[in-house]
Amino acid sequence: MSENQNLLAEQRRALILDEVRRRGGVRVNELTRKLGVSDMTVRRDLDALSRQGVLEKVHGGAVPIVEASTHEPGFEAKSGLELSAKEDIARAAAELVAPGSAIALSGGTTTYALAHQLVDVADLTVVTNSVRVADVFHVAQRTSGPRQGAATVVLTGGVRTPSDSLVGPVADQAIAALHFDLLFLGVHGISAEAGLSTPNLAEAETNRRLVQSARRVVVVADHTKWGVVGLSSFAALEQVDTLVTDAGLPGAARAEISEHLRRLVVAGEPADGADI
């Protein structure tokens, strides 16, 4: 069988993971026919996805991993997932930021990708409880040297989570005293019933404070976050102004989201069809 050269490994693995989650399991021979690649290629992809902890290999195929609502993956584990989607989302979300704004970025790998898109936006004040996000701006300033219009970064204190966010009473108190124009919020899970949720109770409280301190709330989340529910909900969908996601979000989910949110931005799709 000739290899399908039109699909990059990352794209193939995203399709495999979607298929596993949608169907509850797949067989290797089904994937070879669907993707037009060899048995060996599929097995390598399954090995890679298994190492990332997003599926479980079984004899002849793979099944999804059923995670407890309290399971919280670390930053490194999440950073390798849906890379293209996160980059697309970051570029689309960056277009919402005007120079001179006061913005907040929560912890997460998608907000980390967004931070890289914002380093050249002039005169930003950036409030974040993410060590990783703060580092993006600090490294950019060290690399380029002092420059006019460089972002002012406010890093909250707090207790560090597995995803490298700072949470707890110290972070909550710092955030409660601030007010920002725009909050970009990464999430563990999003659903119509549970709203925005996380497996970390302390992070849920800190995220509530972030939402309360923002004039506008923008959730940045790839399509795999839809339907996922963590232990603690911290905001209803009605509290979100905009969801920026990727084209992998199914039509049924888009229709359901349209009943709750003011605006949906799908990265890579025409903006005139994105408002709801």
N, C-alpha and C positions, 0 to 999 in steps of 0.2 A: 504494500500500500504506500503511495507517495505521501510525503508529509505535506500538511496544509501550511504553506509559508505565510499566509495572510494573517495568521493569529500569532501574536507574541505569547511567550510563556505566561506572562501575567494575565493577559486576556483569557487564555485557555483556562487557567486556574480559577479565574473569577466565574467563568461559565460552568465549570465543574462544580464549584461550591454552590452556585445558585441551583443547579440541578439536584444536588444532594439535599439541600434544604427544602426545595419545593416538593420533591418526590419521597423524601424520607430515606433515600438510599439509591445507589446506582451500581451497575456492574461494569467492569472494565470493557467488555466487548461492546456494550451499548455506547460507551464514550468514544471508543475508536471509530465506530460508524458515524456518530453524531459530529465529531470534530474532524474526521478525516485524517487522523494521525495514527502512528503505530501503537501497538500494545505497550512497548517499552516506554514511549513518550508519556502515555497516560499513567503508567505506574510511577514514573519519576514525578509527575505532577501530584499524584496522590501522596507520594512520600513527602514532598515539600509541604503540602497542605496539612499533612498529619504532624509534621514537625512544628508548624505554626499553631497547632492545637485547635484547628477549626473543624476538623472532621476526624473520624476514626476509620482506619483501614480494617476491612474484614476480608475473609477468603473470597476472592473474585471481585471485590469492589470496595465500596466505602459507604458509611452511614454518618449522619450528623452527630455531633456531640451534644448531649442534653446537659446544659449547664444549670447549676442552681442559681436562684435569683441573687444569691450573695457572692457569686464568683466574680472577682474583679481582676481582669488580665492586667499585666504590667505594661508600661509604655512600649518597651521593645517588642513585646508580643503583638501589640496592636499596630505598631508602626509599619509592619510588613504587609498589612491587609489593605486591599482596595486602593493601591497607590495612585493609579491613574484617576480614579474617581475623586480622591481627596485633592489632587492637584487641580482638577477641573473645578471643583467646588471652591477651592481657595481663590482661584482667579476670578470666578464669578462674584464671590463675596467681597473681594477687594474693591470691586467697582462701586460698592455701596458706601465707601469711606471717602469723605471729603477732607482735604487738607485742613489742619487746624482743629480737627474734632477731638473730643475726649471720648475714648473708646475703652471697652473692657474685653479681654479675651480670657475665657475660662481655660482649664486644663484640657488636654486631649490631643490626639495626633492630627486631627483636621484643623484645629485652631493653630497648631504648630506649623502646619503647611501654610495657613493663612498669614501667619506672622512673617514668613519669608516674602510674601507678596506685598507687605506693608512697609518694609524697611525704608523705601524711598519716597513714601508719602510724607509731605512736608508738615512739620509743626504738630505732629500728633502727641497727645498725652495718652499713654497706654497704661491701664490698670490691669494687672493680671495676678492670678494666684497659681500660675504655672511656672515652675523653675525653667522648663524647657523653652517656653515662649519668651521669657525675660532674656534668656541666653541668646536667642536669635538676634534681638536688638543690640545687646551688649557686644556680641561678636562683630556685628556689622559696623558699629561705631569704632571699635578697636581697629578693624581692618581698614576702614576708609579714613580714620582720623577725625578730628573735630570738624564739623561742617554745620553750616547754617541750616536750620530746619530739621535737625535730627530729632527723633522722638524722645520725649521725656517718659521714662518707664518707672512705674510705681509697682513694686513687688510686695504683695502682702506677706505677712508672717504666717505662721501656722505649722501644723503637723503634716509631714509629707506622706502622701498616699502611694500605692503601687504605680499609679499613673503619673507620678511626679507633680501632683497638685498639692497646694498648701491649703489645709482645711482646719476647722475647729474654731474655738472662741476668739483667738487672736485674729485670724483671718476675717471672721464674721464682724468683729468690732471695727476693723480697718475699713471694710467694704461699706458698712452701714453709714459711715461718716462721709462717704463720697457720692458723687452724682455724675453720671456719664451719659453722653448722647446716644451711644450705641453699644449693645452688648452682643458679642459673638460667643455663642454657647455650644460647646461640644457635648454630646450626650452618649450614654451607654445604650439607651433604648428610647423609642418613641412609639406611642400607640394612641388610638382614639380614646380607649378606656382609661389607661394609666397616665396618659400625657407623657411628660419627660421624666425619666427615672434613672437611678444609679444603684449599684449594689452596695455603695458605701454611705452609711447613715450620716456621718459627719460631712461628707461631700454634698449630700442632699441639702443640708442646712446652709452651707456656704453658697450653693447655687441659688437657693431661695433668696439670700441676701443680694446676690448679684442681680437677679431679676427685679427685685424691689428697687434697686438703685439706678435702673436703666430707664431712659425715656423710650427706647425701642429695643426689642429683643429679636435677634436673628439667630436661629438654630442652624448650624452647619453639620449635616449628617448624611452619609452615603446611604444608599438604598437598603443595605443589609441591617441598618438600625431599626427599620420599620417593623413593628410587630414584636420587638424585643422588650421585655419588662424586667427591670431590676427590682431590688428589694424595696426601695423607697422612691415614691413619686415626689417631685419638688415643684412642678408647675403643670398647669393644664394647657392644652393646645391653644385655648382661647387667649392665653397670656403671651403667646408668641405672635410677633408681627409678620415675620418672614421665615420661611424654611428654604434654605439653599441645599439642593441635593443633586444627584446625578441622574442620567437618563435611564439607569437600571431600575428606577422606581416604577412598579407596575401601574397600569391604568386604573385598576380598582383602588389602589392605595391613593392615587392622585385625586380620584373622585371623593374618597372619604376625607382626605385632608381638606379639600375645598369647602367642606361643611364647617370647618373649625378655624382655619387660618385666613388672614387677610391677603397674604401673598405667597405664591409658590414660585421659586426660581429654580429652573432645571438647567444646570450647567450644560452649555453646548447647544441648547435649543433657543429659538428666536424669543426675544424678550417680549414681543407683542402678544405671545400666547401664554405668558407665564403668570400674569396677574390673575388672581381669583377673588 
